[in-house]
Amino acid sequence: MLDVVIRARRVVTATGEVDRAIGVAGGRIVAIEPFDADLSAPEEVRIPDDSVLMPGVVDTHVHVNEPGRTEWEGFATATRAAIAGGVTTIVDMPLNSIPPTTDVAALEIKRKVAAGQVHCDVGFWGGVVPGNLSDLRGLHDSGVFGFKCFLLHSGVDEFPPVNPAQLEEALEALQSFDALLVVHAEDSQAIDRAPTAHGERYADFLASRPRGAENVAIAQVIEVARWTGARVHILHLSSSDALPMLVSARRDGVKITAETCPHYLSFTAEAVPDGATQYKCCPPIREASNRELLWEGLRAGVIDCIVSDHSPCIPELKRFDIGDFGVAWGGIASVEVGLSAIWSEARTRGFALADVARWMSQRPAEIAGLRRKGRIALGFDADFAVFEPDAGRVVDPARLHHRHPVTPYAFRPLAGIVRETWLRGRRVTGDEPTGQLMIRGNA
């Protein structure tokens, strides 16, 4: 018995767009048939011809900040924003919550806080910090999807960076149980020797986070991954200089993947206004020529996926009163607008919605080990975004669902509107929290 049948003239699958009837039972996709197939269910849905049935977006880089900094965001608001943007699954980063998710006790605190208030499905990353090597296996066995570390100051004192020796020790440990390490790859010495971030000019902030800091750090991660045989993933790649290194490492058999983010693919350093600290993030938005090379990295498959790095804060920390990039918090709120932002840019470069689904749904799920997420395929969770690609809107920050109306996408025209979001075979609107907390191996 089917619970629901969804018919759409445009269904995004791994092979492109097709017209199909999708049968759902028990929250899973159990039938994929021609559009007019004789399928029946208590609920039958016909997707309008101007809309596309896509796999729900899988965003594996979200800072929810709860507990400890719930005034910055929180599970209820972050996941409600996710649903509004067609995101059906997020994986929460181990910081900037207090306590950070660096041991099993902290993970259980976070799960207890999240329970009953999530609107999409939620998983968790663990953290690697100095001194918690003995906690890693416990976190892995408790179901985190992998581990995150920083190679320089994280921005919060309770999540300190690892040095090269500690990085190698962590990767040796993680390799022993085949766990993934995701890395904020900027070199601390290179940043220390760069000009100090200060003032209202974005160019001065950009100079304080040079490409070389990313390049050196990524080279270090590659070599340690080569030595240890561990799996590594480069977070929020912004330096296109690193693309040849990734190609070379993979050719040599290094187990490395990489992501980038909508802001690196949408904005350019040349266009950031003075004092506009809503654009500040680390690593930074770079030049237009760099942006185009990132797009080419996606085209070539060197960059695997696109995730938001949703990292909001209270408006006061953005220091709009003085517009100083040196003291403002670095982080961009974008989980709700990422799909439209990427489609707006991708369509002008000849990409299709199947490409967007691969970058934003399939590959993030595969890298994180979400075995039933990210594709419209038999046996997968019935997580969908109903997306009208030819519609448009201007982003009204007051109507976004994350906690604070601060985003560089404010008043930006975007192509594509999420008309509906489905989670495990049910429409979700953000009125009732029906998301589940996920454990690695069971999602």
SVG drawing of the C-alpha trace seen along z (x, -y; Angstrom):
<svg xmlns="http://www.w3.org/2000/svg" viewBox="-7 -54 62 56">
<polyline fill="none" stroke="black" stroke-width="0.4" points="0.0,0.0 1.3,-3.4 0.8,-6.4 1.1,-9.0 1.7,-9.2 3.4,-12.3 3.3,-12.9 5.5,-15.5 6.5,-16.3 9.9,-17.3 11.6,-15.1 15.4,-15.6 17.2,-12.3 20.9,-11.4 20.5,-11.1 18.7,-14.3 15.1,-15.5 12.3,-13.0 8.5,-12.8 7.6,-10.3 5.1,-9.1 6.7,-8.6 5.2,-6.2 5.9,-6.7 5.3,-4.3 6.6,-4.6 8.5,-7.8 10.6,-6.1 10.5,-6.1 9.2,-2.6 8.1,-3.2 9.4,-5.3 7.2,-4.8 6.2,-6.5 4.1,-9.6 0.7,-7.9 1.5,-4.7 -1.4,-3.0 -0.4,-3.9 -2.9,-4.7 -2.8,-6.0 -4.9,-7.8 -3.1,-11.0 -2.3,-11.8 -0.4,-15.0 0.2,-16.6 3.2,-19.0 2.4,-22.0 4.1,-21.9 6.1,-25.1 7.7,-23.4 10.3,-20.7 10.5,-17.9 14.0,-17.9 15.7,-15.9 15.7,-17.9 18.8,-19.9 21.4,-18.3 23.3,-21.0 26.2,-19.5 27.7,-22.7 25.4,-24.6 26.2,-26.3 23.1,-26.1 24.8,-27.5 22.5,-25.8 23.0,-25.4 25.1,-28.2 24.6,-30.8 20.9,-30.3 20.5,-34.1 22.6,-33.7 20.3,-31.1 18.9,-27.8 17.5,-24.6 13.9,-25.8 14.8,-28.9 17.7,-27.3 15.6,-24.2 12.5,-26.3 14.7,-28.4 16.1,-25.3 12.6,-23.9 11.7,-27.2 14.7,-26.9 14.1,-23.4 16.7,-22.0 15.5,-18.7 18.7,-17.6 21.4,-19.5 24.5,-18.4 25.3,-20.7 28.9,-21.8 30.5,-21.2 30.9,-24.9 29.7,-27.6 27.6,-25.9 28.6,-25.7 29.7,-23.1 31.3,-22.3 30.6,-18.7 34.0,-17.4 33.0,-14.5 30.0,-12.2 28.5,-14.1 28.4,-17.3 26.8,-15.4 24.1,-14.1 23.4,-17.6 23.0,-18.9 20.7,-16.0 18.6,-16.6 18.3,-20.3 17.4,-19.6 14.8,-16.9 11.3,-18.0 12.1,-21.3 13.7,-20.4 11.7,-20.9 14.2,-19.0 16.3,-16.0 19.5,-16.9 22.8,-15.1 25.9,-16.2 29.6,-16.5 32.1,-15.9 35.1,-18.1 38.8,-17.5 40.6,-19.8 43.9,-19.5 43.5,-16.9 40.4,-15.0 42.0,-12.2 40.6,-9.6 37.1,-11.0 37.0,-10.5 36.1,-6.8 33.3,-7.3 31.8,-10.1 32.1,-8.0 30.3,-5.1 27.6,-7.5 26.8,-8.3 28.5,-11.6 29.0,-11.8 32.7,-12.8 34.9,-15.3 35.9,-18.9 39.1,-20.7 40.6,-24.1 44.2,-24.9 44.0,-28.4 41.9,-30.2 38.3,-29.2 36.9,-32.5 35.7,-31.0 38.1,-30.1 36.3,-26.9 37.2,-25.2 41.0,-25.7 42.9,-24.7 45.2,-21.7 48.9,-22.0 50.5,-19.9 51.5,-17.1 48.0,-17.0 46.5,-16.9 48.6,-13.8 47.7,-12.1 44.0,-12.8 44.1,-11.4 45.9,-8.3 43.2,-7.7 40.4,-8.5 41.8,-6.3 41.7,-3.3 37.9,-3.4 37.5,-5.0 36.1,-8.3 36.1,-11.5 37.9,-14.7 36.5,-18.0 39.0,-20.8 38.9,-24.6 42.1,-25.0 43.8,-28.3 47.3,-28.4 47.8,-30.2 51.3,-31.4 50.4,-32.8 47.5,-34.7 49.7,-36.0 52.2,-37.4 49.5,-39.0 48.4,-42.6 46.0,-43.0 42.3,-43.3 41.1,-46.8 38.6,-49.4 35.8,-49.7 37.6,-48.8 36.9,-45.3 40.2,-45.2 42.0,-45.6 40.1,-42.6 40.8,-40.5 44.5,-41.2 44.4,-39.9 43.2,-36.5 45.3,-35.8 44.9,-32.9 48.3,-31.6 47.0,-30.9 44.4,-28.5 46.9,-27.0 49.5,-26.2 47.0,-24.7 45.4,-22.6 48.8,-21.3 49.5,-20.3 46.2,-18.5 46.9,-16.6 50.3,-15.4 49.1,-14.3 46.2,-12.5 48.7,-10.9 50.9,-9.7 48.0,-8.3 45.6,-7.1 42.7,-8.9 39.7,-10.5 39.7,-14.3 37.4,-17.0 38.2,-20.6 35.6,-23.0 34.4,-26.2 37.1,-26.4 37.5,-29.9 41.0,-29.9 40.9,-28.6 44.7,-28.3 44.1,-25.1 42.2,-23.3 45.4,-21.8 46.6,-20.5 43.3,-18.7 43.5,-17.2 47.1,-16.0 46.3,-14.6 43.4,-12.5 45.5,-11.2 47.9,-10.0 45.2,-8.2 44.7,-10.7 41.2,-10.4 40.2,-14.0 37.0,-15.9 36.1,-19.6 33.2,-21.9 32.5,-25.5 29.6,-27.8 27.0,-30.0 28.6,-33.2 31.9,-32.4 30.0,-31.6 27.7,-34.6 29.6,-37.7 32.9,-39.3 35.3,-41.2 35.3,-44.1 31.5,-44.7 31.5,-44.5 30.6,-48.0 32.7,-49.7 31.6,-48.9 29.2,-46.1 30.3,-43.6 27.4,-41.2 29.7,-40.0 32.5,-39.1 33.4,-35.4 36.5,-33.3 38.0,-32.4 36.8,-35.5 34.8,-36.2 37.5,-36.8 37.8,-38.4 35.6,-37.9 38.3,-36.0 38.6,-33.6 34.8,-33.1 34.8,-32.0 37.6,-29.5 35.6,-28.0 32.7,-27.5 35.1,-25.8 36.2,-23.6 32.6,-22.5 32.3,-21.9 35.3,-19.7 34.3,-17.8 37.3,-19.0 34.9,-20.7 32.4,-18.1 29.6,-20.0 28.1,-23.3 26.9,-23.8 25.9,-27.0 28.3,-27.4 25.3,-29.1 26.9,-31.0 24.7,-33.7 25.2,-35.9 23.4,-38.6 23.4,-41.8 25.5,-43.7 28.5,-41.4 28.5,-42.5 29.4,-46.0 27.3,-47.9 27.7,-50.9 31.4,-51.3 31.5,-49.0 34.9,-47.6 35.8,-44.4 38.6,-43.8 36.3,-43.5 33.0,-42.2 32.0,-38.6 32.8,-36.5 29.9,-34.4 27.1,-34.5 23.5,-33.5 22.2,-31.8 20.6,-28.4 17.2,-29.6 18.5,-31.1 21.2,-28.8 19.2,-26.8 17.9,-30.0 21.3,-31.7 23.1,-28.8 20.5,-28.4 20.6,-32.1 24.3,-31.8 24.4,-28.3 21.8,-28.9 23.8,-31.8 26.8,-29.5 25.0,-26.7 24.3,-24.4 21.1,-22.4 19.1,-21.7 20.5,-18.1 23.9,-19.7 22.6,-21.8 21.0,-18.7 24.3,-16.8 26.2,-19.6 23.6,-20.4 21.9,-17.1 23.7,-14.0 27.3,-14.7 27.0,-16.3 24.9,-13.2 27.5,-10.8 30.5,-12.5 28.8,-12.6 27.6,-9.0 23.9,-9.8 23.0,-6.7 19.2,-7.4 19.4,-11.1 20.2,-13.3 18.6,-11.4 15.2,-10.6 15.8,-6.9 14.3,-3.6 14.8,-3.1 15.8,-6.7 13.9,-8.9 11.0,-10.8 12.6,-14.2 11.7,-16.7 11.9,-20.3 9.2,-21.6 11.1,-24.3 9.8,-26.8 13.0,-27.6 11.6,-30.4 10.0,-32.4 12.0,-35.1 12.0,-37.1 13.9,-39.8 15.1,-38.6 13.3,-40.4 15.3,-39.9 12.3,-40.6 10.6,-37.5 13.5,-35.1 13.0,-32.5 16.4,-32.4 16.6,-34.3 18.1,-37.6 17.4,-39.4 21.1,-39.9 22.4,-38.5 24.4,-39.8 21.5,-38.4 19.2,-41.1 17.3,-42.8 19.2,-40.7 17.1,-39.4 17.2,-35.6 15.9,-33.1 13.8,-30.2 11.3,-29.8 10.8,-26.8 7.0,-26.2 6.9,-23.2 9.2,-21.0 8.5,-17.3 10.2,-15.4 9.9,-11.6 6.8,-11.7 5.0,-14.6 4.6,-18.2 6.3,-20.4 5.7,-24.0 7.6,-24.9 4.4,-25.0 5.1,-21.7 8.6,-20.2 8.6,-16.8 12.3,-16.4 14.3,-13.6 17.8,-13.4 20.0,-11.2 22.7,-8.8 25.5,-7.7 24.6,-4.4 20.9,-4.8 20.3,-7.7"/>
</svg>
